[in-house]
Amino acid sequence: TKRSFIRLKNGEEYYLGAPEYLIKDKKHLEEINSYSKEGYRVLAITSSRDDLGYVVLKDELRKGIKDTLNYFLNLNVDIKIISGDNPLTVKSVSKEAGVKNYESYISMENVPLEDIKDICDKYTIFGRTSPDQKQEIIKQLELKGKVVGYVGDGVNDTQSLRQSDCSIALNSGT
């Protein structure tokens, strides 16, 4: 759902999650997107009545990521980034990390599962993906003859880890 919430005893609800799904006053999205374009992850905080604000976070790249990506590039491995995050954020971080073809991205917000077979090999970055879409991307790549390894770090990656030919679950994942 790209959000979580808490309901207090008095009935008031507070939400934390993707701004595109939570912000009621859409004029704030332009400012939020400017942060996303710079590689920041932005989380909105709202109540059942009002937009309360947002939190801006910056992920640090792991040491050696450029060497790792070059290693795979030299082995002719295609890198695909499949993320639930905003595709603008993922694009910026991918550029910083040195991902080849980082400018080839798509937001999966309104992409039906049946359309994935036509786009799975056209893009490098898939943003705002659901768990079902992640799994379908992997399935369609496999049907096109690709051997797919998938790195997952959370419970939303379980289906994709099971679908892939090689599953890599990170120790810090939930």
N, C-alpha and C positions, 0 to 999 in steps of 0.2 A: 504493500500500500504506500510505500515511500514515506511513512510517517508512523509515529507512536503517540500515545496520549495517556493522560492520567485524568481520572474523574475524582474530584474531591468530595468529601461528605456533604458539602453544601450544593452539590450538583454541577459546580463549575468545572469545565473541561479545559485542559491545556495540551497543546500539540507541539511536537518537534519533528521536523522532517524537511523534505524537498520543498523549496519555496514555490515552485510551479504548481504544486498540489495544495498548498496551504494559504498563500498570501491572497487576501481578499482584494486589496488595493493594488491592481496590476501595474500602476505607475512605478512601484518599487522594483519591479522585475528588471527594468533596464539597468539600474544601479547594481543589482545583484548579479546580473549577467556580466557586467564589467569585471567583477571579482572573479567570476568563473573563467572568463577569457584569460585571466592572469594566472590560472592554475589553483585558485583557492576553492575549497569546498565550502559551500554556504548552506547553513541550516536555518530554517525559519522557526520562530517561536510565535504561536498564536494562541488565543483563547477562543472559546465558542462565540465570542462577540467581536474581538478586535485582533488586528495585527499588532504584536508586541515588539517585534524586532527580529534580528537575525544574528547568527554567530558565524564568523569567518575563520576558517581553519586552513592551515597550509601543511600538507604532507611533505616529509623529508624523503628525498630519494635515498635508496640504499646505496652504500658504498659499493663500487664495482659494477653498477647496473649497466653502464655503457660497455664495459668489457664483456659482460654476460650477453648483452644484445648483439654485439659484434661477433661473439663466438657462434651464436645461433645463425646469424646472417651468413657467416662463412660456411655453415653446414647446409645452407639453402632452406632453412626453416622459416616459414611464414609466421610472423607474430600477429596475433589478433588480440585486441583488448576488448573484453566483454564485461561491462560494468553497469551497475545500477546508478552510478553517479551521472551528473550533468555531462553531456558529451563535450561541451566547451572546456570544462575543467580537465577531463581526461585527455583531450587534445593537447592542451597546454603542458600538462605534466609529461605526456608522451614525447612531446617535442624536446623538453628539457632532458628527458632520459635518453634521447637519441633513437627513438623508434622510427624505423623507416616507414615512409608513407603516412606519417601522423596526421597529415591534412585530410586524409580520406576517412570521414566519420559520418555517422548517422545517429539521430535520436530515434529510439525504438518505441517511443511513447504510444504511437497509434498504428504500429505495424502489425497486421494480423499474422498468425503463425504460418498460414499457407503462403504468404509472400516471402518468407525467409529463404526458401530454396533459390529464389532469383537474386538475392542480395548478399548471401552469406560469404561469397568469395569476392565481392566488389568493394568491400570496406575493410579498413584496418581497425577502426574503433567503432564499437557499438555501445552507445550510452543510453541510460534510462531503460535498461533491459529488465524484464521480469524473469524469475526463475524458469518459467516455461519457455520463454524466448531464448534464454541461454542454452537450455537443453536442445532446443530445435536448431539453433545455429550449429552446434556440435554435430547433431544427427545429420544435418544436410551436408556439412563438410565431409563427413564420413561417407555419405552416399555418393559424393563426388570423387571418392577414391583417396581422400586425405587420411593420414594417420594423425589423430588428434590427442594431444596432451593438454590437460586442463589443470590450472592452479587455482584452488579455491581456498577461501579463508573464513567462510561463514556457513551457517545453516542454510542460507539461500542458495548455496552452491552444491548442495547434496545431489540433486538430480543431474547436474552437469558432470560432477565427478563420476557418477555411475555410468553416464552415457559415454564418456570419453574412453579412448583406447588406453590412455595412461593417466591416472589420477594422482595429483600432488596436493595433499591437504596440508596447509601450513599449521605449525604447532600452536600459533597464537589464535587460531580460528575458533569460533564458537561451535 
